């Protein structure tokens, strides 16, 4: 049975969705002024997506800092079925500490087989 991608372009719509039912997600929050608080809220919701296998998450050109990136990595580690991840974090303020925190979280994604990480233009 082919799984259908669920597409969200508003954070609130995703947060109000049936989180445990998602297996394939595309969340496009490009240029939405998402800050660390928003990223942590998003991460908490993603951690509840226990059946998630494929995720495309575009947080490019937001106001994400090191804490948000680290928290996102930690939250994604809770997605134990996640095997494919595409993560756009270009043009944020995550810095070296944020990249390290993100990596520390992602290294706990034991089933992750495909990772595409876009970090161009981060500060």
WOMO-V17064 format. One line per field, one symbol per residue. psi: psi as a letter, one per 20 degrees, with the letter a starting at -180 (. if undefined). burial: + if it has 24 or more other C-alpha atoms within 12 Angstrom, else -. A space follows every 50 residues. Layout:
BEGIN
psi = ???
burial = ???
END
This chain:
BEGIN
psi = ppqpppppjpghgghjrngiiphoqoonkpljkpagghhhggggghhimi jphppoookqlbkpaggggghgggghhinijphpppoojqlalhaghggg gghhghijnhjohppopojpjq.
burial = -----+-+-++--++---+--+++++++++---+++-+++++++++++++ +++++++++++++++++++++++++++++++++++++++++++++--++- +++-++--+--+----+-+--+-
END
